[in-house]
Amino acid sequence: MSTWRHVIDALRPHTMPSRFQKMEDVLKRRSSAVRIVLENIADQQNASAVIRTAEGFGVHHLHFVQAYNPVPSFSHVSKGTDKWLRFHYSDATDSCLQDLKSKNFVILATDLSPGAVPIEEIDFAPYKAAIDKREGGIALLFGNEARGISPLARQLADVKFILPMTGFVQSYNLSVAAALTLSHLQHVGILPGNGLDKHEHEETLAKWLLAEHRSTRYILERAGIKLDDY
């Protein structure tokens, strides 16, 4: 059985060295420990803009919970960045967040309800320590554009936070809120990431290379690798 490493070794000679190095450099700064969860997003362009923002900050995993809205089909706004990321889909908030909690992710949710604290007041040091040891992570939860997060999401969130504003409006656009939140994580040293684990690194690099070449099947077959295995 061929491995992802075999796929990489077969496709690398057919890839421009500068392109291959760019992929490796990007992967070294990727984070699987910071994830974005979008709950019941209604506007597909908003979802696309968040995807583009997440990719720019090195976030590798996005989770979509669509209990009553259709799964987004990504628009031109994402500029093709969706092909570089991993998406997870769920039709239930409970199963998505509980699964993340079981993997030692803390749920940080944007929320305007009483008890939400300004993001600057959150002590990220314990979260950073866990991430540095690869023992935990942060899931940033953003809710529906009009209704915000669901009551169940509010109940399951470990921390509810706000992004302070000085104008009349109460909240930022979804993609702006995501960008400001990720920028704060960059400010406290959690982003950019310290890379993916070895298996995910190789799997991701192999899949990127598979998407790069039109003659992938021919190249792999010559190397004795069955494309259908991937």
Salt bridges, closest charged atoms under 4 A:
ASP9 OD1 - ARG5 NH1 3.52
GLU24 OE1 - HIS201 NE2 2.77
GLU55 OE2 - ARG30 NH2 2.90
ASP99 OD2 - LYS103 NZ 3.16
ASP111 OD2 - ARG154 NE 2.86
ASP132 OD2 - LYS128 NZ 2.93
ASP158 OD1 - LYS101 NZ 2.91
GLU200 OE2 - HIS61 NE2 2.68
GLU200 OE2 - ARG86 NH1 3.58
GLU202 OE2 - ARG5 NE 3.39
GLU202 OE2 - LYS198 NZ 3.19
GLU203 OE1 - HIS199 NE2 3.60
GLU203 OE2 - LYS207 NZ 2.82
GLU212 OE2 - ARG19 NH2 3.04
ASP228 OD1 - ARG217 NH2 3.56
